[in-house]
């Protein structure tokens, strides 16, 4: 059983490293970014926005709507 646990641990680490390499290179596809997000979520990793967080920069430039404004109908 130890061999299986070691193998699974190596697989987990390899996936994490490969996803990180793809994201850091800037060459990750949309599918790879989605896989990385799911990998983080499945492993209980989340982010909290702080004043000096790059996540705050992302949140301020994305076109989020005011949650109190009505959603425009399309079509």
mmJSON file of the N, C-alpha and C atoms, coordinates in Angstrom:
{"data_MODEL":{"atom_site":{
"group_PDB":["ATOM","ATOM","ATOM","ATOM","ATOM","ATOM","ATOM","ATOM","ATOM","ATOM","ATOM","ATOM","ATOM","ATOM","ATOM","ATOM","ATOM","ATOM","ATOM","ATOM","ATOM","ATOM","ATOM","ATOM","ATOM","ATOM","ATOM","ATOM","ATOM","ATOM","ATOM","ATOM","ATOM","ATOM","ATOM","ATOM","ATOM","ATOM","ATOM","ATOM","ATOM","ATOM","ATOM","ATOM","ATOM","ATOM","ATOM","ATOM","ATOM","ATOM","ATOM","ATOM","ATOM","ATOM","ATOM","ATOM","ATOM","ATOM","ATOM","ATOM","ATOM","ATOM","ATOM","ATOM","ATOM","ATOM","ATOM","ATOM","ATOM","ATOM","ATOM","ATOM","ATOM","ATOM","ATOM","ATOM","ATOM","ATOM","ATOM","ATOM","ATOM","ATOM","ATOM","ATOM","ATOM","ATOM","ATOM","ATOM","ATOM","ATOM","ATOM","ATOM","ATOM","ATOM","ATOM","ATOM","ATOM","ATOM","ATOM","ATOM","ATOM","ATOM","ATOM","ATOM","ATOM","ATOM","ATOM","ATOM","ATOM","ATOM","ATOM","ATOM","ATOM","ATOM","ATOM","ATOM","ATOM","ATOM","ATOM","ATOM","ATOM","ATOM","ATOM","ATOM","ATOM","ATOM","ATOM","ATOM","ATOM","ATOM","ATOM","ATOM","ATOM","ATOM","ATOM","ATOM","ATOM","ATOM","ATOM","ATOM","ATOM","ATOM","ATOM","ATOM","ATOM","ATOM","ATOM","ATOM","ATOM","ATOM","ATOM","ATOM","ATOM","ATOM","ATOM","ATOM","ATOM","ATOM","ATOM","ATOM","ATOM","ATOM","ATOM","ATOM","ATOM","ATOM","ATOM","ATOM","ATOM","ATOM","ATOM","ATOM","ATOM","ATOM","ATOM","ATOM","ATOM","ATOM","ATOM","ATOM","ATOM","ATOM","ATOM","ATOM","ATOM","ATOM","ATOM","ATOM","ATOM","ATOM","ATOM","ATOM","ATOM","ATOM","ATOM","ATOM","ATOM","ATOM","ATOM","ATOM","ATOM","ATOM","ATOM","ATOM","ATOM","ATOM","ATOM","ATOM","ATOM","ATOM","ATOM","ATOM","ATOM","ATOM","ATOM","ATOM","ATOM","ATOM","ATOM","ATOM","ATOM","ATOM","ATOM","ATOM","ATOM"],
"id":[1,2,3,4,5,6,7,8,9,10,11,12,13,14,15,16,17,18,19,20,21,22,23,24,25,26,27,28,29,30,31,32,33,34,35,36,37,38,39,40,41,42,43,44,45,46,47,48,49,50,51,52,53,54,55,56,57,58,59,60,61,62,63,64,65,66,67,68,69,70,71,72,73,74,75,76,77,78,79,80,81,82,83,84,85,86,87,88,89,90,91,92,93,94,95,96,97,98,99,100,101,102,103,104,105,106,107,108,109,110,111,112,113,114,115,116,117,118,119,120,121,122,123,124,125,126,127,128,129,130,131,132,133,134,135,136,137,138,139,140,141,142,143,144,145,146,147,148,149,150,151,152,153,154,155,156,157,158,159,160,161,162,163,164,165,166,167,168,169,170,171,172,173,174,175,176,177,178,179,180,181,182,183,184,185,186,187,188,189,190,191,192,193,194,195,196,197,198,199,200,201,202,203,204,205,206,207,208,209,210,211,212,213,214,215,216,217,218,219,220,221,222,223,224,225],
"type_symbol":["N","C","C","N","C","C","N","C","C","N","C","C","N","C","C","N","C","C","N","C","C","N","C","C","N","C","C","N","C","C","N","C","C","N","C","C","N","C","C","N","C","C","N","C","C","N","C","C","N","C","C","N","C","C","N","C","C","N","C","C","N","C","C","N","C","C","N","C","C","N","C","C","N","C","C","N","C","C","N","C","C","N","C","C","N","C","C","N","C","C","N","C","C","N","C","C","N","C","C","N","C","C","N","C","C","N","C","C","N","C","C","N","C","C","N","C","C","N","C","C","N","C","C","N","C","C","N","C","C","N","C","C","N","C","C","N","C","C","N","C","C","N","C","C","N","C","C","N","C","C","N","C","C","N","C","C","N","C","C","N","C","C","N","C","C","N","C","C","N","C","C","N","C","C","N","C","C","N","C","C","N","C","C","N","C","C","N","C","C","N","C","C","N","C","C","N","C","C","N","C","C","N","C","C","N","C","C","N","C","C","N","C","C","N","C","C","N","C","C","N","C","C","N","C","C"],
"label_atom_id":["N","CA","C","N","CA","C","N","CA","C","N","CA","C","N","CA","C","N","CA","C","N","CA","C","N","CA","C","N","CA","C","N","CA","C","N","CA","C","N","CA","C","N","CA","C","N","CA","C","N","CA","C","N","CA","C","N","CA","C","N","CA","C","N","CA","C","N","CA","C","N","CA","C","N","CA","C","N","CA","C","N","CA","C","N","CA","C","N","CA","C","N","CA","C","N","CA","C","N","CA","C","N","CA","C","N","CA","C","N","CA","C","N","CA","C","N","CA","C","N","CA","C","N","CA","C","N","CA","C","N","CA","C","N","CA","C","N","CA","C","N","CA","C","N","CA","C","N","CA","C","N","CA","C","N","CA","C","N","CA","C","N","CA","C","N","CA","C","N","CA","C","N","CA","C","N","CA","C","N","CA","C","N","CA","C","N","CA","C","N","CA","C","N","CA","C","N","CA","C","N","CA","C","N","CA","C","N","CA","C","N","CA","C","N","CA","C","N","CA","C","N","CA","C","N","CA","C","N","CA","C","N","CA","C","N","CA","C","N","CA","C","N","CA","C","N","CA","C","N","CA","C","N","CA","C","N","CA","C","N","CA","C"],
"label_alt_id":[null,null,null,null,null,null,null,null,null,null,null,null,null,null,null,null,null,null,null,null,null,null,null,null,null,null,null,null,null,null,null,null,null,null,null,null,null,null,null,null,null,null,null,null,null,null,null,null,null,null,null,null,null,null,null,null,null,null,null,null,null,null,null,null,null,null,null,null,null,null,null,null,null,null,null,null,null,null,null,null,null,null,null,null,null,null,null,null,null,null,null,null,null,null,null,null,null,null,null,null,null,null,null,null,null,null,null,null,null,null,null,null,null,null,null,null,null,null,null,null,null,null,null,null,null,null,null,null,null,null,null,null,null,null,null,null,null,null,null,null,null,null,null,null,null,null,null,null,null,null,null,null,null,null,null,null,null,null,null,null,null,null,null,null,null,null,null,null,null,null,null,null,null,null,null,null,null,null,null,null,null,null,null,null,null,null,null,null,null,null,null,null,null,null,null,null,null,null,null,null,null,null,null,null,null,null,null,null,null,null,null,null,null,null,null,null,null,null,null,null,null,null,null,null,null],
"label_comp_id":["UNK","UNK","UNK","UNK","UNK","UNK","UNK","UNK","UNK","UNK","UNK","UNK","UNK","UNK","UNK","UNK","UNK","UNK","UNK","UNK","UNK","UNK","UNK","UNK","UNK","UNK","UNK","UNK","UNK","UNK","UNK","UNK","UNK","UNK","UNK","UNK","UNK","UNK","UNK","UNK","UNK","UNK","UNK","UNK","UNK","UNK","UNK","UNK","UNK","UNK","UNK","UNK","UNK","UNK","UNK","UNK","UNK","UNK","UNK","UNK","UNK","UNK","UNK","UNK","UNK","UNK","UNK","UNK","UNK","UNK","UNK","UNK","UNK","UNK","UNK","UNK","UNK","UNK","UNK","UNK","UNK","UNK","UNK","UNK","UNK","UNK","UNK","UNK","UNK","UNK","UNK","UNK","UNK","UNK","UNK","UNK","UNK","UNK","UNK","UNK","UNK","UNK","UNK","UNK","UNK","UNK","UNK","UNK","UNK","UNK","UNK","UNK","UNK","UNK","UNK","UNK","UNK","UNK","UNK","UNK","UNK","UNK","UNK","UNK","UNK","UNK","UNK","UNK","UNK","UNK","UNK","UNK","UNK","UNK","UNK","UNK","UNK","UNK","UNK","UNK","UNK","UNK","UNK","UNK","UNK","UNK","UNK","UNK","UNK","UNK","UNK","UNK","UNK","UNK","UNK","UNK","UNK","UNK","UNK","UNK","UNK","UNK","UNK","UNK","UNK","UNK","UNK","UNK","UNK","UNK","UNK","UNK","UNK","UNK","UNK","UNK","UNK","UNK","UNK","UNK","UNK","UNK","UNK","UNK","UNK","UNK","UNK","UNK","UNK","UNK","UNK","UNK","UNK","UNK","UNK","UNK","UNK","UNK","UNK","UNK","UNK","UNK","UNK","UNK","UNK","UNK","UNK","UNK","UNK","UNK","UNK","UNK","UNK","UNK","UNK","UNK","UNK","UNK","UNK","UNK","UNK","UNK","UNK","UNK","UNK"],
"label_asym_id":["A","A","A","A","A","A","A","A","A","A","A","A","A","A","A","A","A","A","A","A","A","A","A","A","A","A","A","A","A","A","A","A","A","A","A","A","A","A","A","A","A","A","A","A","A","A","A","A","A","A","A","A","A","A","A","A","A","A","A","A","A","A","A","A","A","A","A","A","A","A","A","A","A","A","A","A","A","A","A","A","A","A","A","A","A","A","A","A","A","A","A","A","A","A","A","A","A","A","A","A","A","A","A","A","A","A","A","A","A","A","A","A","A","A","A","A","A","A","A","A","A","A","A","A","A","A","A","A","A","A","A","A","A","A","A","A","A","A","A","A","A","A","A","A","A","A","A","A","A","A","A","A","A","A","A","A","A","A","A","A","A","A","A","A","A","A","A","A","A","A","A","A","A","A","A","A","A","A","A","A","A","A","A","A","A","A","A","A","A","A","A","A","A","A","A","A","A","A","A","A","A","A","A","A","A","A","A","A","A","A","A","A","A","A","A","A","A","A","A","A","A","A","A","A","A"],
"label_entity_id":["1","1","1","1","1","1","1","1","1","1","1","1","1","1","1","1","1","1","1","1","1","1","1","1","1","1","1","1","1","1","1","1","1","1","1","1","1","1","1","1","1","1","1","1","1","1","1","1","1","1","1","1","1","1","1","1","1","1","1","1","1","1","1","1","1","1","1","1","1","1","1","1","1","1","1","1","1","1","1","1","1","1","1","1","1","1","1","1","1","1","1","1","1","1","1","1","1","1","1","1","1","1","1","1","1","1","1","1","1","1","1","1","1","1","1","1","1","1","1","1","1","1","1","1","1","1","1","1","1","1","1","1","1","1","1","1","1","1","1","1","1","1","1","1","1","1","1","1","1","1","1","1","1","1","1","1","1","1","1","1","1","1","1","1","1","1","1","1","1","1","1","1","1","1","1","1","1","1","1","1","1","1","1","1","1","1","1","1","1","1","1","1","1","1","1","1","1","1","1","1","1","1","1","1","1","1","1","1","1","1","1","1","1","1","1","1","1","1","1","1","1","1","1","1","1"],
"label_seq_id":[1,1,1,2,2,2,3,3,3,4,4,4,5,5,5,6,6,6,7,7,7,8,8,8,9,9,9,10,10,10,11,11,11,12,12,12,13,13,13,14,14,14,15,15,15,16,16,16,17,17,17,18,18,18,19,19,19,20,20,20,21,21,21,22,22,22,23,23,23,24,24,24,25,25,25,26,26,26,27,27,27,28,28,28,29,29,29,30,30,30,31,31,31,32,32,32,33,33,33,34,34,34,35,35,35,36,36,36,37,37,37,38,38,38,39,39,39,40,40,40,41,41,41,42,42,42,43,43,43,44,44,44,45,45,45,46,46,46,47,47,47,48,48,48,49,49,49,50,50,50,51,51,51,52,52,52,53,53,53,54,54,54,55,55,55,56,56,56,57,57,57,58,58,58,59,59,59,60,60,60,61,61,61,62,62,62,63,63,63,64,64,64,65,65,65,66,66,66,67,67,67,68,68,68,69,69,69,70,70,70,71,71,71,72,72,72,73,73,73,74,74,74,75,75,75],
"pdbx_PDB_ins_code":[null,null,null,null,null,null,null,null,null,null,null,null,null,null,null,null,null,null,null,null,null,null,null,null,null,null,null,null,null,null,null,null,null,null,null,null,null,null,null,null,null,null,null,null,null,null,null,null,null,null,null,null,null,null,null,null,null,null,null,null,null,null,null,null,null,null,null,null,null,null,null,null,null,null,null,null,null,null,null,null,null,null,null,null,null,null,null,null,null,null,null,null,null,null,null,null,null,null,null,null,null,null,null,null,null,null,null,null,null,null,null,null,null,null,null,null,null,null,null,null,null,null,null,null,null,null,null,null,null,null,null,null,null,null,null,null,null,null,null,null,null,null,null,null,null,null,null,null,null,null,null,null,null,null,null,null,null,null,null,null,null,null,null,null,null,null,null,null,null,null,null,null,null,null,null,null,null,null,null,null,null,null,null,null,null,null,null,null,null,null,null,null,null,null,null,null,null,null,null,null,null,null,null,null,null,null,null,null,null,null,null,null,null,null,null,null,null,null,null,null,null,null,null,null,null],
"Cartn_x":[0.819,0.0,0.857,2.033,2.924,3.357,3.598,3.991,2.889,1.636,0.519,0.409,0.528,0.448,1.573,2.777,3.913,3.67,3.149,2.85,1.803,0.748,-0.305,0.222,1.084,1.682,2.541,3.319,4.153,3.301,2.216,1.302,0.687,0.25,-0.352,0.646,1.873,2.896,3.241,3.327,3.633,2.577,1.322,0.229,0.308,0.527,0.622,1.776,2.919,4.083,3.855,3.242,2.987,1.986,0.936,-0.042,0.613,1.426,2.115,3.038,3.771,4.67,3.903,2.782,1.968,1.4,0.904,0.324,1.42,2.548,3.624,4.235,4.218,4.789,3.898,2.646,1.704,1.135,1.459,1.013,-0.131,-0.677,-1.775,-3.006,-3.63,-4.872,-6.022,-7.166,-8.341,-8.661,-8.513,-8.783,-7.793,-6.533,-5.526,-5.768,-6.175,-6.51,-7.698,-8.686,-9.843,-9.42,-8.53,-8.034,-7.272,-6.482,-5.73,-6.678,-7.706,-8.693,-9.395,-9.794,-10.463,-9.522,-8.261,-7.265,-7.138,-7.062,-6.969,-8.219,-9.381,-10.643,-10.783,-10.455,-10.559,-9.626,-8.574,-7.608,-7.789,-8.94,-9.278,-8.491,-7.967,-7.192,-8.106,-8.184,-8.944,-8.159,-8.629,-7.922,-8.83,-8.206,-8.917,-8.274,-9.095,-8.577,-8.091,-6.851,-6.294,-5.913,-5.587,-5.306,-4.132,-3.145,-1.963,-1.992,-3.167,-3.298,-3.492,-2.782,-3.043,-4.487,-5.127,-6.52,-7.416,-7.068,-7.828,-7.72,-6.522,-6.344,-7.225,-7.265,-8.1,-9.574,-9.989,-11.393,-11.818,-10.903,-11.282,-11.361,-10.661,-10.706,-11.719,-12.18,-13.182,-14.527,-15.283,-16.542,-17.694,-17.513,-18.594,-19.671,-20.898,-22.004,-22.299,-22.899,-23.373,-24.44,-24.304,-25.271,-26.688,-26.842,-28.169,-28.804,-27.999,-28.575,-29.201,-30.281,-30.923,-30.045,-30.183,-29.441,-30.214,-29.498,-30.123,-30.468,-31.619,-31.98,-31.266,-30.939,-30.236,-31.151,-31.213,-31.983,-33.325],
"Cartn_y":[-1.208,0.0,1.264,1.176,2.33,2.716,1.706,1.996,2.748,2.358,3.031,4.471,4.677,6.036,6.905,6.332,7.07,7.427,6.49,6.722,7.824,7.753,8.769,10.14,10.176,11.43,12.039,11.205,11.674,12.18,11.48,11.904,13.262,13.416,14.669,15.814,15.586,16.621,16.937,15.919,16.133,16.953,16.67,17.45,18.894,19.096,20.453,21.214,20.567,21.228,21.554,20.631,20.865,22.005,22.016,23.103,24.443,24.458,25.69,26.177,25.272,25.632,26.256,25.639,26.157,27.54,27.723,29.02,30.084,29.787,30.771,31.146,30.244,30.532,31.473,31.581,32.398,31.668,30.395,29.619,28.669,28.762,27.868,28.163,27.114,27.263,27.498,27.856,28.026,26.725,25.602,24.306,24.028,24.39,24.181,25.092,26.326,27.231,26.689,26.173,25.573,24.367,23.563,22.393,22.833,23.894,24.396,24.912,25.633,26.143,24.986,23.973,22.814,22.055,21.927,21.248,21.947,23.284,24.045,23.854,23.98,23.841,22.449,21.43,20.045,19.765,20.578,20.392,21.408,22.092,22.997,24.288,24.705,25.939,27.048,28.13,29.286,30.549,31.668,32.933,33.948,34.75,35.849,37.15,38.08,39.342,40.209,40.67,41.637,42.882,43.93,45.205,45.122,44.271,44.167,42.933,42.344,41.114,41.382,40.625,40.736,40.375,39.592,39.234,40.47,41.436,42.677,43.436,43.461,44.117,43.467,42.139,41.413,41.741,41.752,42.012,43.417,44.367,45.74,45.969,45.157,45.386,44.511,43.452,42.602,43.323,43.075,43.796,43.223,43.181,42.729,43.789,43.354,44.287,44.511,45.654,45.933,44.89,44.17,43.11,43.627,44.937,45.511,45.976,46.037,46.483,45.294,45.548,44.448,43.937,42.67,42.072,42.363,42.864,43.185,41.903,41.886,40.706,40.752,39.589,39.482,38.783,39.338,38.683,39.141],
"Cartn_z":[0.0,0.0,0.0,0.63,0.661,-0.753,-1.603,-2.985,-3.719,-3.518,-4.163,-3.665,-2.358,-1.812,-2.341,-2.458,-2.997,-4.46,-5.208,-6.62,-6.778,-5.99,-6.066,-5.648,-4.65,-4.202,-5.312,-5.976,-7.086,-8.239,-8.535,-9.59,-9.251,-8.018,-7.565,-7.701,-7.252,-7.333,-8.787,-9.621,-11.032,-11.739,-11.439,-12.038,-11.58,-10.295,-9.756,-10.417,-10.543,-11.142,-12.616,-13.34,-14.769,-14.958,-14.159,-14.261,-13.921,-12.891,-12.499,-13.607,-14.214,-15.314,-16.462,-16.824,-17.944,-17.625,-16.414,-16.028,-15.975,-15.345,-15.22,-16.562,-17.522,-18.839,-19.65,-19.239,-19.999,-21.192,-21.325,-22.476,-22.162,-20.954,-20.577,-21.418,-21.892,-22.643,-21.656,-22.18,-21.324,-20.592,-21.275,-20.644,-19.521,-19.721,-18.68,-17.482,-17.738,-16.634,-15.854,-16.574,-15.915,-15.08,-15.622,-14.886,-13.635,-13.751,-12.597,-11.517,-11.924,-10.964,-10.273,-11.037,-10.451,-9.519,-9.908,-9.087,-7.733,-7.767,-6.519,-5.667,-6.305,-5.575,-4.972,-5.753,-5.275,-4.098,-3.988,-2.912,-1.787,-1.783,-0.691,-0.673,-1.819,-1.895,-2.411,-1.658,-2.117,-1.8,-2.261,-2.084,-1.415,-0.625,0.018,-0.455,-0.89,-1.413,-0.26,-0.397,0.531,-0.255,0.453,-0.194,-1.167,-0.884,-1.738,-2.642,-2.821,-3.578,-5.072,-5.928,-7.37,-7.709,-6.858,-7.077,-7.027,-6.176,-6.109,-7.426,-8.012,-9.312,-10.367,-10.358,-11.314,-11.095,-9.855,-9.535,-9.952,-9.89,-10.235,-11.738,-12.541,-13.99,-14.72,-14.073,-14.734,-14.777,-15.827,-16.002,-15.17,-13.839,-12.982,-12.919,-12.875,-12.743,-11.271,-10.989,-9.633,-9.319,-8.199,-7.895,-7.688,-7.461,-7.273,-8.577,-9.646,-10.92,-11.652,-12.376,-13.107,-14.249,-14.549,-15.66,-16.945,-17.926,-19.217,-19.946,-20.569,-21.354,-22.697,-23.185,-24.462,-25.443,-26.641,-27.692,-27.781],
"occupancy":[1.0,1.0,1.0,1.0,1.0,1.0,1.0,1.0,1.0,1.0,1.0,1.0,1.0,1.0,1.0,1.0,1.0,1.0,1.0,1.0,1.0,1.0,1.0,1.0,1.0,1.0,1.0,1.0,1.0,1.0,1.0,1.0,1.0,1.0,1.0,1.0,1.0,1.0,1.0,1.0,1.0,1.0,1.0,1.0,1.0,1.0,1.0,1.0,1.0,1.0,1.0,1.0,1.0,1.0,1.0,1.0,1.0,1.0,1.0,1.0,1.0,1.0,1.0,1.0,1.0,1.0,1.0,1.0,1.0,1.0,1.0,1.0,1.0,1.0,1.0,1.0,1.0,1.0,1.0,1.0,1.0,1.0,1.0,1.0,1.0,1.0,1.0,1.0,1.0,1.0,1.0,1.0,1.0,1.0,1.0,1.0,1.0,1.0,1.0,1.0,1.0,1.0,1.0,1.0,1.0,1.0,1.0,1.0,1.0,1.0,1.0,1.0,1.0,1.0,1.0,1.0,1.0,1.0,1.0,1.0,1.0,1.0,1.0,1.0,1.0,1.0,1.0,1.0,1.0,1.0,1.0,1.0,1.0,1.0,1.0,1.0,1.0,1.0,1.0,1.0,1.0,1.0,1.0,1.0,1.0,1.0,1.0,1.0,1.0,1.0,1.0,1.0,1.0,1.0,1.0,1.0,1.0,1.0,1.0,1.0,1.0,1.0,1.0,1.0,1.0,1.0,1.0,1.0,1.0,1.0,1.0,1.0,1.0,1.0,1.0,1.0,1.0,1.0,1.0,1.0,1.0,1.0,1.0,1.0,1.0,1.0,1.0,1.0,1.0,1.0,1.0,1.0,1.0,1.0,1.0,1.0,1.0,1.0,1.0,1.0,1.0,1.0,1.0,1.0,1.0,1.0,1.0,1.0,1.0,1.0,1.0,1.0,1.0,1.0,1.0,1.0,1.0,1.0,1.0,1.0,1.0,1.0,1.0,1.0,1.0],
"B_iso_or_equiv":[0.0,0.0,0.0,0.0,0.0,0.0,0.0,0.0,0.0,0.0,0.0,0.0,0.0,0.0,0.0,0.0,0.0,0.0,0.0,0.0,0.0,0.0,0.0,0.0,0.0,0.0,0.0,0.0,0.0,0.0,0.0,0.0,0.0,0.0,0.0,0.0,0.0,0.0,0.0,0.0,0.0,0.0,0.0,0.0,0.0,0.0,0.0,0.0,0.0,0.0,0.0,0.0,0.0,0.0,0.0,0.0,0.0,0.0,0.0,0.0,0.0,0.0,0.0,0.0,0.0,0.0,0.0,0.0,0.0,0.0,0.0,0.0,0.0,0.0,0.0,0.0,0.0,0.0,0.0,0.0,0.0,0.0,0.0,0.0,0.0,0.0,0.0,0.0,0.0,0.0,0.0,0.0,0.0,0.0,0.0,0.0,0.0,0.0,0.0,0.0,0.0,0.0,0.0,0.0,0.0,0.0,0.0,0.0,0.0,0.0,0.0,0.0,0.0,0.0,0.0,0.0,0.0,0.0,0.0,0.0,0.0,0.0,0.0,0.0,0.0,0.0,0.0,0.0,0.0,0.0,0.0,0.0,0.0,0.0,0.0,0.0,0.0,0.0,0.0,0.0,0.0,0.0,0.0,0.0,0.0,0.0,0.0,0.0,0.0,0.0,0.0,0.0,0.0,0.0,0.0,0.0,0.0,0.0,0.0,0.0,0.0,0.0,0.0,0.0,0.0,0.0,0.0,0.0,0.0,0.0,0.0,0.0,0.0,0.0,0.0,0.0,0.0,0.0,0.0,0.0,0.0,0.0,0.0,0.0,0.0,0.0,0.0,0.0,0.0,0.0,0.0,0.0,0.0,0.0,0.0,0.0,0.0,0.0,0.0,0.0,0.0,0.0,0.0,0.0,0.0,0.0,0.0,0.0,0.0,0.0,0.0,0.0,0.0,0.0,0.0,0.0,0.0,0.0,0.0,0.0,0.0,0.0,0.0,0.0,0.0],
"pdbx_formal_charge":[null,null,null,null,null,null,null,null,null,null,null,null,null,null,null,null,null,null,null,null,null,null,null,null,null,null,null,null,null,null,null,null,null,null,null,null,null,null,null,null,null,null,null,null,null,null,null,null,null,null,null,null,null,null,null,null,null,null,null,null,null,null,null,null,null,null,null,null,null,null,null,null,null,null,null,null,null,null,null,null,null,null,null,null,null,null,null,null,null,null,null,null,null,null,null,null,null,null,null,null,null,null,null,null,null,null,null,null,null,null,null,null,null,null,null,null,null,null,null,null,null,null,null,null,null,null,null,null,null,null,null,null,null,null,null,null,null,null,null,null,null,null,null,null,null,null,null,null,null,null,null,null,null,null,null,null,null,null,null,null,null,null,null,null,null,null,null,null,null,null,null,null,null,null,null,null,null,null,null,null,null,null,null,null,null,null,null,null,null,null,null,null,null,null,null,null,null,null,null,null,null,null,null,null,null,null,null,null,null,null,null,null,null,null,null,null,null,null,null,null,null,null,null,null,null],
"auth_seq_id":[1,1,1,2,2,2,3,3,3,4,4,4,5,5,5,6,6,6,7,7,7,8,8,8,9,9,9,10,10,10,11,11,11,12,12,12,13,13,13,14,14,14,15,15,15,16,16,16,17,17,17,18,18,18,19,19,19,20,20,20,21,21,21,22,22,22,23,23,23,24,24,24,25,25,25,26,26,26,27,27,27,28,28,28,29,29,29,30,30,30,31,31,31,32,32,32,33,33,33,34,34,34,35,35,35,36,36,36,37,37,37,38,38,38,39,39,39,40,40,40,41,41,41,42,42,42,43,43,43,44,44,44,45,45,45,46,46,46,47,47,47,48,48,48,49,49,49,50,50,50,51,51,51,52,52,52,53,53,53,54,54,54,55,55,55,56,56,56,57,57,57,58,58,58,59,59,59,60,60,60,61,61,61,62,62,62,63,63,63,64,64,64,65,65,65,66,66,66,67,67,67,68,68,68,69,69,69,70,70,70,71,71,71,72,72,72,73,73,73,74,74,74,75,75,75],
"auth_comp_id":["UNK","UNK","UNK","UNK","UNK","UNK","UNK","UNK","UNK","UNK","UNK","UNK","UNK","UNK","UNK","UNK","UNK","UNK","UNK","UNK","UNK","UNK","UNK","UNK","UNK","UNK","UNK","UNK","UNK","UNK","UNK","UNK","UNK","UNK","UNK","UNK","UNK","UNK","UNK","UNK","UNK","UNK","UNK","UNK","UNK","UNK","UNK","UNK","UNK","UNK","UNK","UNK","UNK","UNK","UNK","UNK","UNK","UNK","UNK","UNK","UNK","UNK","UNK","UNK","UNK","UNK","UNK","UNK","UNK","UNK","UNK","UNK","UNK","UNK","UNK","UNK","UNK","UNK","UNK","UNK","UNK","UNK","UNK","UNK","UNK","UNK","UNK","UNK","UNK","UNK","UNK","UNK","UNK","UNK","UNK","UNK","UNK","UNK","UNK","UNK","UNK","UNK","UNK","UNK","UNK","UNK","UNK","UNK","UNK","UNK","UNK","UNK","UNK","UNK","UNK","UNK","UNK","UNK","UNK","UNK","UNK","UNK","UNK","UNK","UNK","UNK","UNK","UNK","UNK","UNK","UNK","UNK","UNK","UNK","UNK","UNK","UNK","UNK","UNK","UNK","UNK","UNK","UNK","UNK","UNK","UNK","UNK","UNK","UNK","UNK","UNK","UNK","UNK","UNK","UNK","UNK","UNK","UNK","UNK","UNK","UNK","UNK","UNK","UNK","UNK","UNK","UNK","UNK","UNK","UNK","UNK","UNK","UNK","UNK","UNK","UNK","UNK","UNK","UNK","UNK","UNK","UNK","UNK","UNK","UNK","UNK","UNK","UNK","UNK","UNK","UNK","UNK","UNK","UNK","UNK","UNK","UNK","UNK","UNK","UNK","UNK","UNK","UNK","UNK","UNK","UNK","UNK","UNK","UNK","UNK","UNK","UNK","UNK","UNK","UNK","UNK","UNK","UNK","UNK","UNK","UNK","UNK","UNK","UNK","UNK"],
"auth_asym_id":["A","A","A","A","A","A","A","A","A","A","A","A","A","A","A","A","A","A","A","A","A","A","A","A","A","A","A","A","A","A","A","A","A","A","A","A","A","A","A","A","A","A","A","A","A","A","A","A","A","A","A","A","A","A","A","A","A","A","A","A","A","A","A","A","A","A","A","A","A","A","A","A","A","A","A","A","A","A","A","A","A","A","A","A","A","A","A","A","A","A","A","A","A","A","A","A","A","A","A","A","A","A","A","A","A","A","A","A","A","A","A","A","A","A","A","A","A","A","A","A","A","A","A","A","A","A","A","A","A","A","A","A","A","A","A","A","A","A","A","A","A","A","A","A","A","A","A","A","A","A","A","A","A","A","A","A","A","A","A","A","A","A","A","A","A","A","A","A","A","A","A","A","A","A","A","A","A","A","A","A","A","A","A","A","A","A","A","A","A","A","A","A","A","A","A","A","A","A","A","A","A","A","A","A","A","A","A","A","A","A","A","A","A","A","A","A","A","A","A","A","A","A","A","A","A"],
"auth_atom_id":["N","CA","C","N","CA","C","N","CA","C","N","CA","C","N","CA","C","N","CA","C","N","CA","C","N","CA","C","N","CA","C","N","CA","C","N","CA","C","N","CA","C","N","CA","C","N","CA","C","N","CA","C","N","CA","C","N","CA","C","N","CA","C","N","CA","C","N","CA","C","N","CA","C","N","CA","C","N","CA","C","N","CA","C","N","CA","C","N","CA","C","N","CA","C","N","CA","C","N","CA","C","N","CA","C","N","CA","C","N","CA","C","N","CA","C","N","CA","C","N","CA","C","N","CA","C","N","CA","C","N","CA","C","N","CA","C","N","CA","C","N","CA","C","N","CA","C","N","CA","C","N","CA","C","N","CA","C","N","CA","C","N","CA","C","N","CA","C","N","CA","C","N","CA","C","N","CA","C","N","CA","C","N","CA","C","N","CA","C","N","CA","C","N","CA","C","N","CA","C","N","CA","C","N","CA","C","N","CA","C","N","CA","C","N","CA","C","N","CA","C","N","CA","C","N","CA","C","N","CA","C","N","CA","C","N","CA","C","N","CA","C","N","CA","C","N","CA","C","N","CA","C","N","CA","C","N","CA","C","N","CA","C"],
"pdbx_PDB_model_num":[1,1,1,1,1,1,1,1,1,1,1,1,1,1,1,1,1,1,1,1,1,1,1,1,1,1,1,1,1,1,1,1,1,1,1,1,1,1,1,1,1,1,1,1,1,1,1,1,1,1,1,1,1,1,1,1,1,1,1,1,1,1,1,1,1,1,1,1,1,1,1,1,1,1,1,1,1,1,1,1,1,1,1,1,1,1,1,1,1,1,1,1,1,1,1,1,1,1,1,1,1,1,1,1,1,1,1,1,1,1,1,1,1,1,1,1,1,1,1,1,1,1,1,1,1,1,1,1,1,1,1,1,1,1,1,1,1,1,1,1,1,1,1,1,1,1,1,1,1,1,1,1,1,1,1,1,1,1,1,1,1,1,1,1,1,1,1,1,1,1,1,1,1,1,1,1,1,1,1,1,1,1,1,1,1,1,1,1,1,1,1,1,1,1,1,1,1,1,1,1,1,1,1,1,1,1,1,1,1,1,1,1,1,1,1,1,1,1,1,1,1,1,1,1,1]
}}}
